[in-house]
Structure formats: C-alpha cells, structure tokens
C-alpha cells in the first residue's frame, strides 16, 4: 500500500471493531475495517448504477427527457 495512513476511531468503537474482527476471523482490525469500507463503496456503486438504469428506463418510456 502506498502512503498508508491511520484512521482515528473513538476508543469504544475501536474496541468493538477489535472484538468483531476477532470473532469474524480477520487477521487484524485494519483488515476488518478495510473489508467494511470496500463493501460499503461497492454497495454505493451499485446504488448509483441502479439510479442510472432507472433514469434510462424512464427516459425510454418518455417520462423524463
């Protein structure tokens, strides 16, 4: 990773993340948080694609131009 920087979490949230990472079998909290961020970004990308598809369909039906 280039220029790896840290993220500051509230101590209580960090402790919860540590427990969740261990319970889920992640090697580290960094790996766990990285996976959560990847998943959230993927869901966001899917949502944006869904919006574009809906807009295209509505345009095709003549509801919007």
N, C-alpha and C positions, 0 to 999 in steps of 0.2 A: 504494500500500500504506500502511495506517495504522500508525504506530508501528513502522516497520521496525527490527528489531534483528539483531545479528550472532550467528552461531553459532561457537563456538571449536572448531577441529579440530586434532588433532595435526599438527604441521608435515609429517610424512611422508605422512599421509593427505591433507592439503590438496594436496600436490604431486601425488599420484596422481590426485586429483579434477581438478586443473587439466589434467593430461595427458589424462585420459579425456574431459573436456568438450571440449577442443580436437579430439581425434580424432573425437568424435561430431558435431562441428559446432555445438556450443552457443555462444552469444554470450558467455557468462560462466560461471564456476563457480557463481554464485548460481542461474542458470537451470538448470544441470545438476542441482544438489542439490535445487532446488525440484521438478523433474520426478521425481526419485527418491523424494522424500517423498510426492508426490501418488500415485505408482504404488503405493508401499507401503501407504498409507492405503486406497487403492481395493481392493487385494488383501485387506486386513484386513476391510473392509466386506463384501466378497464372502464371505469365510470365515464371518463372523457370520451372514449371510443363509443360507448353506448349513446351518449348525448349526440355525437356526430351522426351516428346511424339513424337516430330518431329524427334529427333535423332533416337528413337527406330524404327519409321516407315522407315526412310532412311536406317537403318541397315537391316531391314527386306526385303527391296527392293534390297539390295546389293550395294547401292551407297556408303556406308561407312562401315568400319569394326571396 
